[in-house]
Protein backbone atom coordinates (compact mmCIF):
# COMPACT_ATOMS: atom_id res chain seq x y z
CA UNK A 1 0.00 0.00 0.00
CA UNK A 2 0.99 3.65 -0.36
CA UNK A 3 1.86 5.70 2.73
CA UNK A 4 3.21 9.20 3.34
CA UNK A 5 6.39 8.62 5.34
CA UNK A 6 8.88 10.75 7.23
CA UNK A 7 12.21 8.96 7.56
CA UNK A 8 15.80 10.19 7.78
CA UNK A 9 14.55 13.79 7.64
CA UNK A 10 12.86 13.14 4.29
CA UNK A 11 9.20 13.06 3.24
CA UNK A 12 8.16 10.52 0.63
CA UNK A 13 5.21 8.47 -0.56
CA UNK A 14 6.43 4.89 -0.24
CA UNK A 15 5.14 1.36 -0.69
CA UNK A 16 4.78 -0.46 2.65
CA UNK A 17 3.06 -3.62 3.83
CA UNK A 18 -0.65 -3.55 4.62
CA UNK A 19 -1.06 -3.95 8.41
CA UNK A 20 -2.66 -7.13 9.69
CA UNK A 21 -5.46 -7.21 12.23
CA UNK A 22 -3.88 -9.45 14.92
CA UNK A 23 -5.35 -8.05 18.17
CA UNK A 24 -6.31 -4.71 16.59
CA UNK A 25 -8.60 -3.50 13.84
CA UNK A 26 -7.46 -2.69 10.31
CA UNK A 27 -9.16 0.39 8.88
CA UNK A 28 -9.30 1.34 5.20
CA UNK A 29 -8.75 5.10 5.13
CA UNK A 30 -11.32 7.16 3.21
CA UNK A 31 -9.91 10.61 3.98
CA UNK A 32 -7.12 11.96 6.16
CA UNK A 33 -6.39 15.53 7.18
CA UNK A 34 -3.02 17.27 7.18
CA UNK A 35 -2.42 18.80 10.61
CA UNK A 36 0.12 21.34 11.85
CA UNK A 37 1.57 18.51 13.95
CA UNK A 38 2.46 16.70 10.71
CA UNK A 39 4.32 19.81 9.57
CA UNK A 40 6.08 20.15 12.92
CA UNK A 41 7.16 16.49 12.86
CA UNK A 42 8.80 17.20 9.50
CA UNK A 43 10.67 20.01 11.28
CA UNK A 44 11.85 17.75 14.09
CA UNK A 45 9.01 17.72 16.65
CA UNK A 46 8.64 14.46 18.63
CA UNK A 47 11.46 12.67 16.80
CA UNK A 48 8.94 10.51 14.93
CA UNK A 49 9.89 8.20 12.04
CA UNK A 50 7.19 6.46 10.03
CA UNK A 51 3.81 7.09 8.43
CA UNK A 52 2.40 10.50 9.30
CA UNK A 53 -1.20 11.49 10.02
CA UNK A 54 -3.71 11.16 12.84
CA UNK A 55 -6.90 12.76 11.50
CA UNK A 56 -8.98 10.27 9.50
CA UNK A 57 -12.27 8.65 8.66
CA UNK A 58 -12.32 5.11 7.33
CA UNK A 59 -14.06 1.75 7.12
CA UNK A 60 -13.15 -1.24 9.30
CA UNK A 61 -11.87 -3.98 7.00
CA UNK A 62 -10.79 -6.58 9.55
CA UNK A 63 -10.90 -6.95 13.33
CA UNK A 64 -10.83 -9.64 16.03
CA UNK A 65 -14.47 -8.78 16.77
CA UNK A 66 -17.02 -8.71 13.96
CA UNK A 67 -19.30 -5.93 15.21
CA UNK A 68 -17.43 -3.04 13.57
CA UNK A 69 -16.43 -4.70 10.30
CA UNK A 70 -17.86 -2.67 7.43
CA UNK A 71 -18.65 0.29 9.67
CA UNK A 72 -17.44 3.81 8.98
CA UNK A 73 -15.34 4.97 11.93
CA UNK A 74 -13.02 7.58 13.35
CA UNK A 75 -10.38 6.74 15.93
CA UNK A 76 -8.94 8.15 19.13
CA UNK A 77 -5.22 8.51 18.50
CA UNK A 78 -3.76 7.41 21.86
CA UNK A 79 -3.39 3.63 22.23
CA UNK A 80 -2.72 2.68 25.84
CA UNK A 81 -1.33 -0.37 27.60
CA UNK A 82 -4.74 -1.27 29.04
CA UNK A 83 -3.25 -1.94 32.48
CA UNK A 84 -2.18 1.35 34.08
CA UNK A 85 -4.39 3.55 36.26
CA UNK A 86 -5.31 5.87 33.40
CA UNK A 87 -6.23 3.05 31.05
CA UNK A 88 -8.23 1.31 33.79
CA UNK A 89 -10.23 4.53 34.12
CA UNK A 90 -10.95 4.58 30.39
CA UNK A 91 -8.47 7.33 29.49
CA UNK A 92 -5.30 6.34 27.62
CA UNK A 93 -4.28 9.92 26.79
CA UNK A 94 -1.53 9.92 29.42
CA UNK A 95 -0.69 6.22 29.60
CA UNK A 96 3.10 6.15 30.13
CA UNK A 97 3.39 3.31 27.60
CA UNK A 98 1.02 4.77 25.01
CA UNK A 99 1.63 4.95 21.30
CA UNK A 100 0.08 7.81 19.34
CA UNK A 101 -1.17 7.45 15.79
CA UNK A 102 1.31 9.05 13.41
CA UNK A 103 3.15 10.81 16.26
CA UNK A 104 4.70 8.34 18.74
CA UNK A 105 5.58 4.74 17.97
CA UNK A 106 2.66 3.96 15.65
CA UNK A 107 2.26 4.40 11.89
CA UNK A 108 -0.38 6.94 11.03
CA UNK A 109 -3.35 7.74 8.83
CA UNK A 110 -1.80 9.18 5.65
CA UNK A 111 -1.97 5.71 4.13
CA UNK A 112 -4.38 3.34 2.45
CA UNK A 113 -4.80 1.37 5.69
CA UNK A 114 -4.04 1.86 9.38
CA UNK A 115 -4.29 -0.20 12.55
CA UNK A 116 -5.82 0.78 15.90
CA UNK A 117 -7.29 -1.02 18.93
CA UNK A 118 -11.02 -1.64 18.64
CA UNK A 119 -11.62 0.34 21.83
CA UNK A 120 -10.27 3.44 20.04
CA UNK A 121 -12.84 3.33 17.24
CA UNK A 122 -16.15 5.19 17.20
CA UNK A 123 -18.85 4.69 14.54
CA UNK A 124 -19.67 7.77 12.48
CA UNK A 125 -23.36 8.74 12.24
CA UNK A 126 -24.78 8.24 8.73
CA UNK A 127 -25.71 11.93 8.56
CA UNK A 128 -22.06 13.03 8.95
CA UNK A 129 -20.19 13.11 5.63
CA UNK A 130 -16.60 11.94 5.25
CA UNK A 131 -15.54 15.56 4.75
CA UNK A 132 -17.00 16.46 8.13
CA UNK A 133 -16.03 13.28 9.97
CA UNK A 134 -12.34 13.76 9.14
CA UNK A 135 -12.41 16.80 11.46
CA UNK A 136 -13.39 14.72 14.51
CA UNK A 137 -9.88 14.58 15.99
CA UNK A 138 -9.05 18.32 15.83
CA UNK A 139 -12.59 19.21 16.91
CA UNK A 140 -12.21 16.84 19.88
CA UNK A 141 -9.02 18.69 20.79
CA UNK A 142 -11.00 21.93 20.73
CA UNK A 143 -13.78 20.40 22.85
CA UNK A 144 -11.13 19.31 25.36
CA UNK A 145 -10.56 22.89 26.49
CA UNK A 146 -13.48 22.72 28.92
CA UNK A 147 -11.83 19.69 30.58
CA UNK A 148 -8.83 21.85 31.45
CA UNK A 149 -10.33 25.26 32.24
CA UNK A 150 -13.36 26.28 34.25
CA UNK A 151 -15.63 27.90 31.67
CA UNK A 152 -19.33 28.70 31.80
CA UNK A 153 -21.69 31.09 30.03
CA UNK A 154 -20.40 34.02 32.08
CA UNK A 155 -16.71 33.41 31.35
CA UNK A 156 -15.06 35.86 28.99
CA UNK A 157 -12.78 33.89 26.66
CA UNK A 158 -10.34 34.98 23.97
CA UNK A 159 -8.78 32.63 21.43
CA UNK A 160 -5.54 33.76 19.79
CA UNK A 161 -4.98 32.42 16.28
CA UNK A 162 -7.33 32.23 13.29
CA UNK A 163 -5.91 29.03 11.85
CA UNK A 164 -7.93 25.83 11.71
CA UNK A 165 -7.36 25.04 15.39
CA UNK A 166 -8.38 28.50 16.56
CA UNK A 167 -11.48 28.44 14.37
CA UNK A 168 -12.49 25.06 15.78
CA UNK A 169 -11.80 26.22 19.35
CA UNK A 170 -14.09 29.26 19.18
CA UNK A 171 -16.87 27.29 17.52
CA UNK A 172 -16.61 24.44 20.03
CA UNK A 173 -16.67 26.83 22.99
CA UNK A 174 -19.69 28.68 21.65
CA UNK A 175 -21.53 25.42 20.95
CA UNK A 176 -20.66 23.77 24.27
CA UNK A 177 -21.18 26.56 26.79
CA UNK A 178 -22.53 29.54 24.83
CA UNK A 179 -19.78 31.66 26.31
CA UNK A 180 -18.85 35.14 25.18
CA UNK A 181 -15.85 34.14 23.09
CA UNK A 182 -13.65 36.39 20.96
CA UNK A 183 -11.31 35.28 18.17
CA UNK A 184 -8.17 37.34 17.57
CA UNK A 185 -6.26 36.82 14.33
CA UNK A 186 -4.32 38.33 11.47
CA UNK A 187 -6.50 37.36 8.50
CA UNK A 188 -9.86 38.99 7.78
CA UNK A 189 -10.96 36.16 5.48
CA UNK A 190 -10.38 33.56 8.20
CA UNK A 191 -12.01 35.67 10.90
CA UNK A 192 -15.06 35.90 8.63
CA UNK A 193 -15.63 32.14 9.04
CA UNK A 194 -16.13 32.63 12.79
CA UNK A 195 -18.10 35.85 12.31
CA UNK A 196 -20.65 33.98 10.20
CA UNK A 197 -21.29 31.83 13.28
CA UNK A 198 -22.04 34.89 15.40
CA UNK A 199 -18.63 34.94 17.08
CA UNK A 200 -16.94 38.25 17.89
CA UNK A 201 -13.68 38.69 15.98
CA UNK A 202 -10.83 41.19 16.21
CA UNK A 203 -8.11 41.80 13.64
CA UNK A 204 -4.82 41.72 15.54
CA UNK A 205 -3.58 45.04 14.19
CA UNK A 206 -6.80 46.66 15.41
CA UNK A 207 -6.65 45.16 18.91
CA UNK A 208 -7.55 47.85 21.41
CA UNK A 209 -5.44 48.61 24.48
CA UNK A 210 -8.73 48.74 26.39
CA UNK A 211 -8.92 44.93 26.22
CA UNK A 212 -5.80 44.52 28.33
CA UNK A 213 -6.49 42.29 31.36
CA UNK A 214 -10.14 41.85 30.29
CA UNK A 215 -10.40 38.10 29.75
CA UNK A 216 -10.92 35.30 32.27
CA UNK A 217 -9.50 32.64 29.94
CA UNK A 218 -7.19 33.00 26.95
CA UNK A 219 -6.56 30.09 24.59
CA UNK A 220 -3.26 30.33 22.70
CA UNK A 221 -3.85 28.49 19.43
CA UNK A 222 -1.56 30.39 17.08
CA UNK A 223 1.72 28.60 17.77
CA UNK A 224 3.41 31.95 17.13
CA UNK A 225 6.27 33.20 19.26
CA UNK A 226 4.34 36.29 20.32
CA UNK A 227 1.17 34.43 21.28
CA UNK A 228 2.26 33.72 24.85
CA UNK A 229 3.07 37.37 25.61
CA UNK A 230 -0.17 38.58 24.02
CA UNK A 231 -2.14 36.10 26.10
CA UNK A 232 -0.61 37.45 29.31
CA UNK A 233 -1.51 40.98 28.21
CA UNK A 234 -5.14 39.99 27.72
CA UNK A 235 -5.62 37.95 30.90
CA UNK A 236 -7.01 39.39 34.10
CA UNK A 237 -5.14 38.58 37.34
CA UNK A 238 -5.82 34.97 38.36
CA UNK A 239 -6.98 34.20 34.85
CA UNK A 240 -6.24 30.98 32.99
CA UNK A 241 -3.97 30.58 29.98
CA UNK A 242 -4.69 27.46 27.92
CA UNK A 243 -1.88 26.36 25.60
CA UNK A 244 -3.13 24.40 22.58
CA UNK A 245 -0.27 24.46 20.06
CA UNK A 246 2.53 21.92 19.71
CA UNK A 247 5.58 23.01 17.75
CA UNK A 248 9.24 22.12 17.40
CA UNK A 249 10.64 25.45 18.63
CA UNK A 250 10.84 27.06 22.05
CA UNK A 251 9.30 30.21 23.48
CA UNK A 252 10.42 32.63 26.18
CA UNK A 253 8.56 32.60 29.49
CA UNK A 254 8.00 35.70 31.62
CA UNK A 255 7.72 33.81 34.89
CA UNK A 256 7.53 37.00 36.96
CA UNK A 257 4.32 38.11 35.25
CA UNK A 258 2.78 34.70 35.83
CA UNK A 259 3.69 34.81 39.52
CA UNK A 260 2.68 38.43 40.14
CA UNK A 261 -0.66 38.09 38.32
CA UNK A 262 -1.19 34.55 39.69
CA UNK A 263 -1.93 33.18 36.25
CA UNK A 264 -2.97 29.55 35.85
CA UNK A 265 -1.15 27.99 32.88
CA UNK A 266 -2.55 24.70 31.58
CA UNK A 267 -1.80 22.52 28.60
CA UNK A 268 -4.61 21.05 26.52
CA UNK A 269 -3.90 18.33 23.98
CA UNK A 270 -6.37 15.63 22.98
CA UNK A 271 -10.07 15.65 23.73
CA UNK A 272 -12.69 12.92 23.77
CA UNK A 273 -14.28 12.07 20.43
CA UNK A 274 -17.92 11.58 21.46
CA UNK A 275 -18.67 15.30 22.09
CA UNK A 276 -17.00 16.23 18.79
CA UNK A 277 -19.03 13.67 16.84
CA UNK A 278 -22.19 15.02 18.43
CA UNK A 279 -21.37 18.59 17.37
CA UNK A 280 -20.74 17.34 13.84
CA UNK A 281 -24.03 15.43 13.87
CA UNK A 282 -25.87 18.54 15.04
CA UNK A 283 -24.15 20.60 12.32
CA UNK A 284 -23.36 23.31 14.86
CA UNK A 285 -19.74 23.70 13.71
CA UNK A 286 -18.66 24.86 10.25
CA UNK A 287 -15.77 22.68 9.11
CA UNK A 288 -16.42 22.74 5.37
CA UNK A 289 -15.20 26.35 5.14
CA UNK A 290 -11.82 25.22 6.48
CA UNK A 291 -11.14 22.86 3.54
CA UNK A 292 -8.89 24.36 0.89
CA UNK A 293 -8.44 21.28 -1.28
CA UNK A 294 -8.39 17.49 -1.42
CA UNK A 295 -5.43 15.75 -3.04
CA UNK A 296 -4.66 12.10 -3.81
CA UNK A 297 -2.38 10.34 -1.35
CA UNK A 298 0.14 9.91 -4.16
CA UNK A 299 0.62 13.71 -4.00
CA UNK A 300 1.21 13.59 -0.25
CA UNK A 301 4.54 15.44 -0.23
CA UNK A 302 3.11 18.29 -2.30
CA UNK A 303 0.03 18.30 -0.07
CA UNK A 304 2.16 18.92 3.03
CA UNK A 305 4.00 21.68 1.21
CA UNK A 306 0.66 23.22 0.27
CA UNK A 307 -0.60 22.93 3.85
CA UNK A 308 2.45 24.87 5.05
CA UNK A 309 1.67 27.85 2.82
CA UNK A 310 0.44 31.06 4.42
CA UNK A 311 -3.34 31.36 4.45
CA UNK A 312 -4.05 27.65 3.95
CA UNK A 313 -6.33 26.05 6.53
CA UNK A 314 -6.94 22.38 5.73
CA UNK A 315 -5.68 20.05 3.03
CA UNK A 316 -7.20 16.57 2.85
CA UNK A 317 -5.70 13.40 1.39
CA UNK A 318 -7.71 10.69 -0.35
CA UNK A 319 -6.03 7.28 -0.84
N, C-alpha and C positions, 0 to 999 in steps of 0.2 A: 504494500500500500504506500501511497504518498504521505509524507509528513513534513511539516516545516520545522527544521531543526536548528538549534544553536549549539555548535561544537567548535572548540578550538578558536573561539572568538570570531566565528564565521556563521552567517546565516545561509541556509540552503534548503531547497526542497529535495528530499532524498527518498529513496525506496527503502522501507523497513518492513519487518515481519508484522503481520496482523496479530494483535494480542489474542491469547486464548482465554477462555472463561475461567478455568480452574475454580477458585473459590469466589471469584468476582464476576460481575456482569461485563459483557462486551457490548458497547454501544456504537452503532453506525451514526456518524456525525452528519447532521443535516446542514447546520450553519454553525460557525464559530465567530466570535468577535475579537478584534484586535484591541488590546487594553494597553494603557500606559505602562503597566507592569511588564508586558512583553517587551516594550521599547527599552525599559530600564534594565531588564535582564541582558539585552543585547549591549548595554553600556557597562555591564559588570555587576548589577545588583543581584544579590543572593548566590552568586557563583554557580548558577544552574547550567547543566549541560543536558541536552535532550530535546524532545519535542515540546514546543511552546504552546501556550494557550490554555485558558481555564474557563472561558465563557462559551457555552455551547447549548444547543438543543439537538437531540438525536433520537434514534429508535433502538430499543434493546434487541440485539440480534441473538444473544446467547447468555444464559445465566444458570447457576445451580438450581434456582427456583424458577418455576414456569410462569408465575403470576404476572411478571412484567414483560415477558417476551412479546415483541410486537407493539409495545406501548411507546408513545412519544414521551420523552423524559428530559429533565434537566438534572444537574448533579451538584451537590455540595462538594467543594473542592478539597476539604481537609479529610484525609483518611486516617483514622486513629488506630491504636493498637487493640482497642476493645476491652482492655483490662484495667487501665489506670482510673483514678478517681473521676477525671473529667469525662472519659468515655463511658464509665458506668452511669454517669448522670445524663448521658445522651448528648454530650457536647465535646466533639473531638477537636475543636478549633485550637486548643492549647495543649493537646496531648504531646508529651515530650518526645514521643516516638513517631509522630505523625509524618505522613508524606502529603504533599500539596500538589494538586494537578497542575502540571506545567510550570511549577515554581520550585518545589523541593522534592527530589527523589522519586518523581513519578512523571512519566511521559504525559503530555498534555493533549489539548483538544484540536489544535490545528493539524488535523490528520483525518484520514478516512474512517478510522475506528479508534476508540479509546477504551480503557478499562477502569472501572470503579467498583467499590463494594456496593452491594444491593442496597444497604441501609442508607447510602448517600443519594439515591435516586428518588426523584419525585415526579409523578405523572403530571403532564401538562394538560390543563383543561382544553377541550376541543375548540372552545371559542377563542383561544389565544393562538395567534399565528406564529409560525417559526420566527418571523422577523421581530415579533414582540418577545417571544419566549427566550431568545438568545440574550436578552437584557436581564434575565433573572438574577444572575450572579452580581453584577454591579448594582442593580437596584436593591438587592438584599444587603449589600454593603452600606448603601444609603439608609436603608431602614434600620440598620444596626446602631445608628447614632443614638436612638432613644434608649438603647440598652446601657449606654455609657454616660449619658448626661441626663439630668433631671429636667425634662421639658414638658410643659403643658400649654394650654391655650393662652395663658398670660405671659409666657416667656418670650422675650424679644431675642430673636436669633438672626445672626448674619452669617452668610456663607460666602467665603472668598474663593473666587475662581469660577469662570463661566464655561469651563470645559464640560465634557460629558458627565464626569463625576459630580461636579458642582450642580449641574442642571438636574441630575437625578436626586441629589440631596435635598434641594429646595422643594422639589415636587413631592418627595416622600414625606418630608416634614409637614408640609401643608396638608397632605392627604391623611396622615396618621393622627396629627394632633390639632390641625387647624390653627397652628401658631402664626403669629405675625412674623414672617420670615422675609429677609431681604437678601437679594443676590447682588454681589459686587463683582464686576468684571471689566475687562478691557474692550470687549467686542459687542457693539450694538446689535449686530445680527444674532448673536448667541443669546444675549439678554432678552431679545424679543421672544424667544421660545418660552422662557419663563413668564414673561409679561402676558402672553396669550393665556396663561393659566391663572391669571389674577395675582401674580406674585410681584411684589415691589422690587424694582431693579435700580441699580445705581452704576453709572459709568465711572470707572475708577478715577479718571482725570477730573470728574465733577464731584468727587466725594467731599462733602462739607465738613469743615472743622467742628461744626456743631454736633456731629455724631460721635465725637471722641468720648469714650467711656459710657456709651449709651446702651450697649448690648449685654444681656445676661449670658448668652452663649455665642461663641464664634466658632464656626467650622472652617478650618483651613483646608481647602480642597484644590488649591492651585498648584501645589508643588513648587512654587517659585520661591527664590531665596528671600524675597521681601515679604512673603505672606505671613510669616511668624511675627515680625515686628508690627505689621499692620493690624494683625489680630489683637495684639496687646494694646495698641492704641484704641481700638474699638471697644474693648471689654471694660465693664464696670469693675470696681474692686470686688473681690470674691466671686468674680465671674468664672466661667468654664471655657477653656480652649480645647476644642476637639481636633485632633490631628488625623486627617484621612489619607494623606498622600504618602506613597512609598517611592523613594527615588534613590539613585546610587550615590548622590553627593552628600555633603554635610551642610548644616546651617549653624549660624552663630546663635547663642542663647544668652539673653540678658537675664541672668538669674536674679539679679537684684530687683528688677521690676516685678518678677513673679513673686518674690518674697514680700516686698513692700505692699503690693496690691493683693496679696494672698490669692493668687490665681490658681485654679485647679486646672492642671494639664492632663488630658487623657488621650490615649490612643484608641482608634476605632478601625478595625480591619474588616473581618468578614461578618456578615449578618446571616440570620436564618432565612431559608428560602421560602417558607410557607407564606409569611406576610407579603413578600414581593410578588409571588404568584397570584395572591389575592388582589393586589393592586392592579396587576396586569389584567386579570379577569374582569375587574370592575371598570377597566379602561379609564382610570383616574390619573394616569401618568402618561405623558406624551413621550414615547421613545422613538417613534417613526421619524420625527423631525431631526433626530440626532444622527441618522444614517446618511452618510455621504455617498457611499457606493458599496456594491458587492462584487467581489472578484473571485475567480476560480482559485482553488488551493494551489494549483500549479504556478500561479503568479504570487505566491506567498511573500517572497522577498520584496517584490515591488509594492505589495500591499502594506507591509510594515513601513517601507520608506514613505509611502503616501500618508499613512496614519501619523507619521512624525512631522508632517508639514504643518505650518502655522495655519490656524483656522479650521483644520479638519477635526471633526468630532468622532465619528465611528465608521470604521471600515470593517465589513463582514467578509468572511471566506466561506465559499461553498465547495465542498469536495467534489 
